[in-house]
Amino acid sequence: MAPRRPTDLDRAVDDAAAARSGTGRADPAAFGLPARPACPFCGGEETELYAPFGSALSVATYWCLRCRTAFERFKWQAGG
């Protein structure tokens, strides 16, 4: 069987792995995302990027440390 050619998804996974910080979490700046957006549930800014790709490619998943809730944010949202 011939070796498989890398796909765009393979490259995205490699890029995401390379952008991870020492904490095991993705670095938001590497993806052009805000570091600490406000939580839509409690309004707190004690948030961290959980995954640069959420349920769709156009959203990122964040985790609120204050109310312990996951939320998604559009990547290309006006105002950063």
N, C-alpha and C positions, 0 to 999 in steps of 0.2 A: 504494500500500500504506500502511495506517495505521501510525503509529509504535507500537512495542511498549511495553506497560506494564511497569514495573520489577517484578521478582519478589522474593521473600524472599532468594533466592540473590544477586541483584544487590545488595541492601542489605547482605548479609553480606560480600560482596567489597569494597564501598565502605567498610564499617566496618573491615575488616581492613587495607585500604590506608591509612586514616586513622590507624590505631594503630601503624603501622610507625615505628620509630625512625630516626635518621639513618644507621644501619648497614645498613639494608635488611632487617632482621629485625623480626619482629613483637614488640611489647612484651608480655610475659606478663601484666603487671598489668592491661593493658587488657582482657584476657579472663578475669581472675580466676584465673590460673594461677600456680603457683610459679615463681620466677625460675630456680632451680637445683636441681631434684630430683636425688636420687642416681641414678647409672646402675645399672640392675639387673645389668649384666654385670661391671663392675669395681668398683662401689661409689664411684667418684669423684664429686665434686660440681662438676667443671669441665664443666658442661653448658649448653646454650643452646636456647631454643625455635627449632625449625626451621620448624614449621608449626602454627598454632593448630587446624587440622583435619587429622586423620590419615586412616587408612583408613575411619574412620566418624566421624560427628559427635560421638560421645561420647569420642573420644580426641584427644590432641594429640601431635605428633611432636617429639621432642627429639633433639639431637645431642651425643654425648659427645666432648669435645675430648681426653680422656685416652686412651681406647681406640679412638677414631674409629669409633664405632658409632651407628647411629640406633636409637632405641627409642620405643615409644609408651606413654603414660600415660593412664589414665582421668581425665577432667576432674573427676569428682565423687568422687574417692577420699577415703576417711576419713583425717583427719589432715593435710589441706591438699593 
